[in-house]
Amino acid sequence: MAQSPLPGEIADSLIYTVPKWSLVNQDSQRVSHQNYEGKIYVTDFFFTTCPSICPVMSSQMARLQDKVKQAGWHDEVMFLSHTVNPENDRPDTLKAYAEEIGADLSNWNFVTGNREDIYYLAEEGYFVNALPAETAPGGFIHTDQFMLIDKEGHIRGYYDGTSTKEVDKLFDDLKKLTTNNN
């Protein structure tokens, strides 16, 4: 039986879990947290018409996906990219973008849905920013971070998705979470 902490002691805290979500992917299929249960995943926020950081981030994510494949973790690690511009980035647009960057869609979903749901997930689910902004390049402000999520849905790290060095660190940290972490 658990005991209450004594005055001045700190009780164990609950480990934060990313909230449940459900969006639509590049194939117009419903994708949710259930598709990612028991999987490690890397997630980000982007938009297909982004004139600044998104092409670099997408290139880095595709490079990371290749490294995961080469390591033999393709079935254990998934990828998830949320658009911050759902009015423009419909499923067919996301599919064309995925093909353009060379994404392997067998373990990478590009998702869209209700703008409020996506922004809520960014801000309250992953603790990152995503919002429209007239003064930002392309009209949106969003994080440059990749988030590493473990098999239990816990955020294990944030990494600059525009930095090769940071994405390589993400790969090293991801290795620690895999079953075959050689």
C-alpha positions as CSV (number, residue, x, y, z in Angstrom):
1,M,0.0,0.0,0.0
2,A,1.4,3.4,-1.0
3,Q,2.0,5.9,1.8
4,S,1.4,9.6,1.7
5,P,4.7,11.6,1.7
6,L,5.8,13.1,4.9
7,P,5.8,16.9,5.2
8,G,8.7,18.3,3.2
9,E,8.9,15.2,1.0
10,I,8.0,15.1,-2.6
11,A,5.6,12.4,-3.8
12,D,6.2,10.5,-7.1
13,S,4.6,12.5,-9.9
14,L,2.5,11.0,-12.6
15,I,4.3,10.6,-15.9
16,Y,2.7,12.7,-18.6
17,T,1.1,10.9,-21.5
18,V,0.2,12.5,-24.9
19,P,-3.6,12.8,-25.0
20,K,-5.8,10.7,-27.3
21,W,-6.2,12.1,-30.8
22,S,-7.8,11.2,-34.1
23,L,-7.1,12.8,-37.5
24,V,-7.1,11.9,-41.2
25,N,-4.0,10.8,-43.1
26,Q,-2.7,11.2,-46.7
27,D,-4.9,8.3,-47.8
28,S,-8.1,9.9,-46.3
29,Q,-8.0,7.2,-43.6
30,R,-8.8,7.9,-40.0
31,V,-5.5,7.6,-37.9
32,S,-5.5,7.9,-34.1
33,H,-3.4,7.3,-31.0
34,Q,-4.5,3.7,-31.3
35,N,-2.4,3.2,-34.4
36,Y,0.7,4.3,-32.5
37,E,0.0,2.4,-29.2
38,G,3.0,0.2,-28.3
39,K,5.2,2.0,-30.9
40,I,7.9,4.5,-30.6
41,Y,7.3,7.5,-32.7
42,V,8.8,10.8,-33.9
43,T,6.4,13.6,-34.5
44,D,6.4,17.1,-35.9
45,F,4.3,20.0,-37.2
46,F,4.7,21.5,-40.7
47,F,2.8,22.7,-43.7
48,T,3.2,21.8,-47.4
49,T,3.6,25.4,-48.7
50,C,6.1,26.5,-46.0
51,P,8.8,28.7,-47.5
52,S,11.2,28.5,-44.5
53,I,12.0,25.6,-42.1
54,C,9.5,22.9,-43.2
55,P,11.5,21.6,-46.2
56,V,14.6,21.2,-44.0
57,M,12.6,19.5,-41.3
58,S,10.9,17.1,-43.8
59,S,14.3,16.3,-45.3
60,Q,15.7,15.5,-41.8
61,M,12.7,13.4,-40.9
62,A,13.1,11.4,-44.2
63,R,16.8,10.9,-43.4
64,L,15.8,9.7,-39.9
65,Q,13.3,7.3,-41.4
66,D,16.1,5.9,-43.6
67,K,18.4,5.5,-40.6
68,V,15.6,3.7,-38.7
69,K,15.1,1.3,-41.6
70,Q,18.8,0.6,-41.9
71,A,18.9,-0.2,-38.2
72,G,16.0,-2.7,-38.6
73,W,13.5,-0.8,-36.4
74,H,11.0,-0.2,-39.2
75,D,8.2,-2.2,-37.4
76,E,8.9,-0.7,-34.0
77,V,9.3,3.0,-34.9
78,M,6.7,5.2,-36.6
79,F,6.6,8.8,-37.8
80,L,3.8,11.4,-37.6
81,S,3.6,14.8,-39.3
82,H,0.8,17.2,-38.5
83,T,-0.1,20.0,-40.9
84,V,-0.7,23.4,-39.3
85,N,-2.6,24.5,-42.4
86,P,-5.5,22.0,-42.7
87,E,-7.5,24.3,-45.0
88,N,-4.9,23.9,-47.7
89,D,-3.3,20.5,-46.8
90,R,-6.0,18.1,-47.6
91,P,-5.2,14.3,-47.9
92,D,-4.3,14.5,-51.6
93,T,-2.0,17.5,-51.0
94,L,-0.3,15.6,-48.1
95,K,0.1,12.5,-50.3
96,A,1.8,14.5,-53.0
97,Y,4.1,16.2,-50.5
98,A,5.0,12.8,-48.9
99,E,5.9,11.4,-52.3
100,E,7.9,14.5,-53.2
101,I,10.1,14.1,-50.1
102,G,10.5,10.4,-50.5
103,A,8.6,9.4,-47.3
104,D,7.9,5.7,-46.9
105,L,4.2,5.7,-46.0
106,S,4.2,2.2,-44.5
107,N,5.2,3.8,-41.1
108,W,4.8,7.5,-41.6
109,N,1.5,9.3,-41.6
110,F,0.9,12.9,-42.7
111,V,-2.3,14.1,-40.9
112,T,-4.8,16.8,-41.2
113,G,-8.1,17.6,-39.5
114,N,-9.9,20.3,-37.7
115,R,-7.6,23.3,-37.1
116,E,-8.6,23.7,-33.5
117,D,-7.9,20.0,-32.8
118,I,-4.4,20.2,-34.4
119,Y,-3.5,23.4,-32.5
120,Y,-4.8,22.0,-29.2
121,L,-2.8,18.8,-29.8
122,A,0.4,20.9,-30.5
123,E,0.0,23.2,-27.5
124,E,-1.6,21.0,-24.9
125,G,-0.5,17.5,-26.1
126,Y,3.1,18.1,-27.1
127,F,3.7,21.5,-25.4
128,V,4.8,23.2,-28.7
129,N,3.5,26.1,-30.7
130,A,1.3,26.1,-33.8
131,L,-0.8,29.0,-34.9
132,P,-1.6,31.3,-37.8
133,A,0.4,34.5,-38.0
134,E,0.1,37.1,-40.8
135,T,3.7,38.2,-40.3
136,A,5.3,34.7,-40.4
137,P,6.7,33.3,-43.6
138,G,3.9,31.4,-45.2
139,G,1.3,32.6,-42.6
140,F,2.0,30.2,-39.8
141,I,4.2,29.9,-36.8
142,H,5.0,26.4,-35.6
143,T,7.7,24.6,-33.7
144,D,10.9,23.4,-35.3
145,Q,11.1,20.6,-32.8
146,F,10.8,16.8,-33.4
147,M,9.3,15.1,-30.4
148,L,10.3,11.5,-29.5
149,I,7.5,9.6,-27.9
150,D,8.0,6.2,-26.3
151,K,5.8,3.1,-26.5
152,E,3.7,4.3,-23.6
153,G,2.9,7.7,-25.1
154,H,5.4,9.6,-23.0
155,I,7.4,12.5,-24.4
156,R,11.1,11.5,-24.1
157,G,12.8,14.4,-25.8
158,Y,12.7,17.5,-28.0
159,Y,15.2,18.0,-30.9
160,D,15.7,20.8,-33.4
161,G,14.4,19.3,-36.6
162,T,16.5,21.6,-38.7
163,S,19.8,20.4,-37.2
164,T,21.6,17.3,-38.5
165,K,23.5,17.1,-35.2
166,E,20.2,17.2,-33.1
167,V,18.5,14.7,-35.4
168,D,21.5,12.4,-35.0
169,K,21.1,12.8,-31.2
170,L,17.4,11.9,-31.5
171,F,18.5,8.7,-33.4
172,D,20.9,7.8,-30.6
173,D,18.2,8.4,-28.0
174,L,15.7,6.4,-30.0
175,K,18.1,3.5,-30.1
176,K,17.9,3.3,-26.2
177,L,14.1,2.8,-26.5
178,T,14.1,0.0,-29.1
179,T,13.8,-3.7,-28.2
180,N,17.0,-4.4,-30.1
181,N,19.1,-1.5,-29.0
182,N,22.5,-2.6,-30.3
